[in-house]
Amino acid sequence: MNGASRRARGTLLVVDDEPQIRRVVRNTLGAEFARVIEASTGSAAIDLAAAERPDFVVLDVGLPDGSGIAVCRELRKWLDAPILVLSARHEDGEKVALLDAGADDYVTKPFSPDELKARVRAHLRRIRGADRGTDARVVRGDLVIDLDARVVRRGGADVHLTPREWDLLRALLSHAGRTLTHRQLFTAVWGNGSGDAQQYLRVHVAALRRKLEPDPVHPHLIHTEPGVGYRLDLEG
């Protein structure tokens, strides 16, 4: 049995009205899952998901019988599986709406198969880590983060984080690989208080990058999703 076969498990649901897109997704991700099932409409996707309970969903936002956002919101009521949305549009407002509706991530069409595979693998690692009980200690190069001990070291030297920076780092780490909107992060760190979420986060993310990134101007750990939010990448 090869490595791909040992890794493959669970069911992937691909929802898109274009057969060629479904074929590309199936060919790109087929080795990651034991089964791939498909739907071409939102209503068929909801019915199939209810019957099959897939472990991962790739969902097109533009469906012939309605919005993928509505389908995402309906699935999220009872399905815990990650939902990655494919969007042909580039508006920041739509991306935020998708994430607020329960999507875990999005990829804009036309997409690179390698990017799609990398995004899906990141979410699968997060799920499998949660199944095992995620280790609160992260090592990435010369950076060591221990959330339980509240210790960060870079190059062997201790790094001091403020309480807000700890809360922000914890929120990002707990959803590593997932894009979080400004509002989602603001709520996680500041609660339900009022304020300019983007401005607050811009200041604190910049501070975190200065402390954690070798080159804060070209970050490889905390990525900005313009107009949407931030994503922490432990693989880059």
C-alpha positions as CSV (number, residue, x, y, z in Angstrom):
1,M,0.0,0.0,0.0
2,N,1.5,3.4,-1.0
3,G,1.6,6.5,1.2
4,A,-1.3,8.2,-0.6
5,S,-3.5,5.2,0.0
6,R,-2.6,5.1,3.7
7,R,-3.5,8.8,4.1
8,A,-6.7,8.6,2.2
9,R,-9.8,8.4,4.3
10,G,-13.2,9.9,4.6
11,T,-15.6,11.4,2.0
12,L,-15.2,14.5,-0.1
13,L,-18.3,16.3,-1.5
14,V,-17.6,18.4,-4.5
15,V,-20.4,20.9,-5.4
16,D,-20.1,22.7,-8.8
17,D,-22.4,23.0,-11.8
18,E,-19.5,22.8,-14.2
19,P,-18.4,19.1,-14.9
20,Q,-14.9,20.2,-15.8
21,I,-14.4,21.9,-12.5
22,R,-15.7,18.9,-10.6
23,R,-13.2,16.8,-12.6
24,V,-10.3,19.0,-11.8
25,V,-11.2,19.0,-8.1
26,R,-11.7,15.2,-8.1
27,N,-8.3,14.6,-9.8
28,T,-6.5,17.1,-7.6
29,L,-7.9,15.8,-4.3
30,G,-8.9,12.2,-5.0
31,A,-5.8,10.8,-3.4
32,E,-6.6,12.6,-0.1
33,F,-10.0,10.9,0.4
34,A,-11.3,7.4,0.2
35,R,-14.5,8.5,-1.6
36,V,-15.4,11.5,-3.8
37,I,-19.1,12.3,-4.3
38,E,-20.5,15.1,-6.5
39,A,-23.5,17.4,-6.8
40,S,-24.3,20.1,-9.4
41,T,-26.9,22.1,-7.5
42,G,-27.3,23.5,-4.1
43,S,-30.4,21.4,-3.3
44,A,-28.7,18.2,-4.4
45,A,-25.7,19.1,-2.3
46,I,-27.8,19.6,0.8
47,D,-29.6,16.3,0.2
48,L,-26.4,14.4,-0.5
49,A,-24.6,15.9,2.5
50,A,-27.5,14.9,4.8
51,A,-27.4,11.3,3.5
52,E,-23.6,10.9,3.3
53,R,-22.3,13.2,6.0
54,P,-19.1,14.0,4.1
55,D,-15.8,14.8,5.9
56,F,-14.9,17.7,3.6
57,V,-16.9,19.9,1.2
58,V,-15.6,21.9,-1.8
59,L,-18.5,24.2,-2.7
60,D,-18.9,26.6,-5.7
61,V,-20.4,29.9,-4.7
62,G,-22.3,30.3,-8.0
63,L,-24.9,27.5,-8.3
64,P,-27.9,27.4,-10.8
65,D,-30.5,27.1,-8.0
66,G,-29.2,29.7,-5.6
67,S,-26.2,31.1,-3.8
68,G,-23.5,29.0,-2.4
69,I,-23.5,31.3,0.6
70,A,-27.1,30.1,1.4
71,V,-26.0,26.4,0.9
72,C,-23.0,27.0,3.2
73,R,-25.2,28.5,5.9
74,E,-27.6,25.6,5.7
75,L,-24.8,22.9,5.8
76,R,-23.2,24.7,8.8
77,K,-26.3,24.2,10.9
78,W,-25.7,20.5,11.2
79,L,-22.4,19.6,9.4
80,D,-19.1,20.1,11.2
81,A,-16.9,19.2,8.2
82,P,-14.6,21.9,6.8
83,I,-16.2,23.8,3.9
84,L,-13.8,25.3,1.3
85,V,-15.6,27.6,-1.2
86,L,-14.6,28.2,-4.8
87,S,-15.5,31.7,-6.0
88,A,-15.2,33.3,-9.4
89,R,-15.7,36.7,-7.9
90,H,-13.1,38.8,-6.2
91,E,-15.1,41.1,-4.0
92,D,-13.9,41.3,-0.4
93,G,-17.5,41.6,0.9
94,E,-18.4,38.3,-0.6
95,K,-15.4,36.6,0.9
96,V,-16.3,38.0,4.3
97,A,-19.9,36.9,3.9
98,L,-18.8,33.3,3.0
99,L,-16.6,33.1,6.1
100,D,-19.3,34.5,8.3
101,A,-21.8,32.0,6.8
102,G,-19.6,29.2,8.1
103,A,-17.0,28.5,5.4
104,D,-13.6,27.6,6.6
105,D,-11.7,28.9,3.6
106,Y,-12.0,30.1,0.0
107,V,-10.1,29.8,-3.2
108,T,-10.7,32.2,-6.1
109,K,-11.2,30.9,-9.6
110,P,-9.2,30.3,-11.7
111,F,-7.3,28.4,-9.0
112,S,-4.1,26.5,-9.0
113,P,-4.5,22.8,-8.3
114,D,-1.4,23.0,-6.1
115,E,-2.9,25.8,-4.1
116,L,-6.2,23.9,-3.7
117,K,-4.4,20.8,-2.5
118,A,-2.2,22.8,-0.1
119,R,-5.3,24.5,1.5
120,V,-7.2,21.2,1.8
121,R,-4.2,19.4,3.3
122,A,-3.8,22.2,5.9
123,H,-7.4,21.7,7.0
124,L,-7.0,18.0,7.1
125,R,-3.9,18.3,9.3
126,R,-5.9,20.6,11.6
127,I,-8.7,18.1,11.9
128,R,-6.4,15.1,12.5
129,G,-4.5,17.1,15.0
130,A,-7.8,17.8,16.9
131,D,-8.7,14.1,16.7
132,R,-5.4,13.3,18.4
133,G,-5.6,16.2,20.9
134,T,-3.6,19.1,19.4
135,D,-0.3,19.7,21.1
136,A,-0.1,23.3,22.4
137,R,3.6,23.4,21.6
138,V,4.5,24.5,18.1
139,V,8.1,24.4,16.7
140,R,8.7,26.1,13.3
141,G,12.4,26.6,12.5
142,D,13.9,28.5,15.4
143,L,10.5,29.7,16.7
144,V,9.0,27.8,19.6
145,I,5.5,28.6,20.9
146,D,4.1,26.9,24.0
147,L,0.6,28.1,24.7
148,D,0.1,26.2,27.9
149,A,3.3,27.6,29.4
150,R,2.8,31.0,27.8
151,V,6.3,30.9,26.4
152,V,7.6,32.0,23.0
153,R,11.3,31.7,22.0
154,R,13.0,32.7,18.8
155,G,16.6,31.8,18.2
156,G,16.8,30.5,21.8
157,A,15.8,33.9,23.2
158,D,12.6,34.5,25.1
159,V,10.0,36.7,23.3
160,H,7.7,38.9,25.4
161,L,4.0,39.1,24.3
162,T,1.4,41.4,25.7
163,P,-1.9,39.8,26.9
164,R,-3.6,41.0,23.7
165,E,-0.9,39.5,21.6
166,W,-1.2,36.2,23.4
167,D,-5.0,36.2,22.8
168,L,-4.5,37.0,19.1
169,L,-1.8,34.3,18.7
170,R,-4.0,31.7,20.5
171,A,-6.9,32.5,18.2
172,L,-4.8,32.2,15.1
173,L,-3.1,29.0,16.2
174,S,-6.4,27.3,17.2
175,H,-7.5,27.9,13.5
176,A,-4.2,27.4,11.8
177,G,-4.6,27.2,8.0
178,R,-8.1,28.8,8.2
179,T,-8.8,32.4,7.1
180,L,-10.4,34.3,9.9
181,T,-12.3,37.6,9.2
182,H,-11.4,40.8,11.0
183,R,-14.7,40.6,12.9
184,Q,-14.1,36.9,13.9
185,L,-10.6,37.7,15.3
186,F,-11.8,40.9,16.9
187,T,-14.6,39.1,18.8
188,A,-12.1,36.3,19.8
189,V,-9.6,38.8,21.3
190,W,-11.7,41.8,22.4
191,G,-15.1,40.1,23.0
192,N,-18.1,41.9,21.8
193,G,-16.7,45.4,22.4
194,S,-17.0,48.1,19.8
195,G,-14.2,49.5,17.8
196,D,-12.6,49.5,14.4
197,A,-11.7,45.8,14.0
198,Q,-9.4,46.3,11.1
199,Q,-7.4,49.0,12.7
200,Y,-7.1,47.2,16.1
201,L,-5.9,44.1,14.3
202,R,-3.6,45.9,12.0
203,V,-1.6,47.3,15.0
204,H,-1.5,44.1,16.9
205,V,-0.7,41.8,14.0
206,A,2.1,44.1,13.0
207,A,3.5,43.8,16.6
208,L,3.2,40.0,16.5
209,R,5.0,39.9,13.2
210,R,7.9,42.0,14.5
211,K,8.3,39.5,17.3
212,L,7.7,36.2,15.5
213,E,8.7,36.7,11.8
214,P,12.3,36.7,10.6
215,D,11.2,39.3,8.0
216,P,8.0,41.1,9.1
217,V,7.8,43.0,5.8
218,H,7.5,39.7,4.0
219,P,5.7,37.4,6.5
220,H,5.6,33.7,6.2
221,L,3.7,32.9,9.3
222,I,0.8,35.3,9.6
223,H,-0.7,36.0,6.1
224,T,-3.0,39.0,5.3
225,E,-6.1,38.2,3.2
226,P,-6.7,41.7,1.9
227,G,-10.0,43.2,2.9
228,V,-11.0,40.0,4.7
229,G,-8.7,39.0,7.6
230,Y,-5.7,36.9,8.5
231,R,-4.5,33.3,8.2
232,L,-1.8,31.6,10.2
233,D,0.3,29.2,8.1
234,L,2.5,26.6,9.9
235,E,3.7,25.1,6.7
236,G,5.0,28.0,4.7
